[in-house]
Amino acid sequence: MLSRELEVTLNLAFKSAQEKRHEFMTVEHLLLALLDDASAGKVLKACGVDLSILRQDLTEFIDSTIAKIPGAQDNIETQPTHGFQRVLQRAVFQVSSTNKGEVVGANVVVAIFSEQESQAVYFLRLQNVARID
């Protein structure tokens, strides 16, 4: 159901969160990873997003707010938040309801807008991007 490229993007996002010892994998981690996804990047650029500014905003937010797993606790895994899971579920549902085949990064970007209280949506709105775009 997920495109190979999206699977790679999700794996890289998860690996990055683990390397930074983040306790949670958030919608913001997801959007940050999608900046390097061809499908999502193309859509964001078409909407006029400055990817370097968005990357900087997301990185600063993630690094300053996401709780880290203490160094002595090596057996604890990074966990996806409910918001992260909802975004992926929405993207899968949207694609399956239109019989379009596989979910790509652009579908996930659209699904992110349903998480109205997320910083990811806030940062997109700062660049004048809305779901309808």
N, C-alpha and C positions, 0 to 999 in steps of 0.2 A: 504494500500500500504506500509506503514512503519511498521516494526516489532514492537511488543510490547516493546521489550528491547530498540530499538532505540527511541521510543516515550518517555520512561522513561529517557533515556540519555538526550534527548533534553529538557525535562521539568526540569531536574536537572541543566542543563547548564543555562537555562533561570532564574531559581530561584536563582542560585549563582550570576549571573550578577545583578539581582534586589537587592539582599541582599547587594552587594557591591556598590549599587547605580550607576552602570555604565549606561551611557546614551545609549550606543550601545552594541548590541550582535554581536560579530565579528566571523570571521573564526577561530581566535585563541581561543575564548571561546569554539567554537565547537570542535576543536581538543583536547583541554584540557579535555572536558567532555568525549570525545571518548576514552581517556586513561583508563576509568573505564568501558567501554563497552566491553563485552566478545569477540564479533566478531572482533571489531577493535583492541583490545588489542592483540588478537591472531595473527592477520596479522602483526601488528607492531613488535611484538616480533620475529616473523618468519623472518622479514627483518633485524633483528639485532639492533633494536632501544632500547636504554636504557631508559625505561619509566620514571625513576626517574629524569634523566637529562632533558628529554623533558618536564616533568611536571614543573620542576624548571624554565627552560627557558621561558615557556609559562606564568607561573604565574608572574614572574618578568616583562615580557613585558606588560602583561595586566594591572598589578597594577601600572606600571609607565607611561603608555601612554593613557589608555582609560579614556575619560572625565567622570566626576561624576556629577550626578544630584545634584544641590544645596540642602542642608538640608531643606530649607523652601518650596521647591516645591514637595509636596507629591503626587500630582495628575499626575505627568509625569511618563510614563511607559518606560521601557527599550525597544528600538526598534532594530530589526534585521537589519544589514547592507545589502546592495545590494549583496555584496560578499557572505555573509551567505546564503541569499536566493538563489543565483545562484548555490551554492554548493549543496543544497538540491534538487533543480530542476534538476540539472545534474544527481545526484544519482538516482532520480526517473525515469528520462528519460532512463538512461543506463539500469536499471533493467527492465523497461517495454519493451524496444526494444529487450531484450533477452528472454522475457516471463518467467523469473525466479520467479515471484511471488512478494515477499515483499523485501523492502529495509532494509538492515542491516548495522551495523556500518562500516563494511569493505568496503561496496559500497561508503559510505560517505568519507572515507579516500582516496579512489581512486579519487573521484570527487574533493577533496580539491586541488589536483595537478593542476587543471585547473586554479586556482587562483594564477598564477605565481608571482604576485607582493605582495603576502601576506607574513607576517612573519611566518605563520604556515608552508608554503612550505620551507621557508628559514631554519627554525629549523629542519625540516625533512631532508633537504639536508645536514645540518651540520653533521647528523648522517649517511650520505651516502645512503639515501633512495631516490629512484626515482619512478615515477609512474609505470614504467615497472616492478619493483620488486613486 
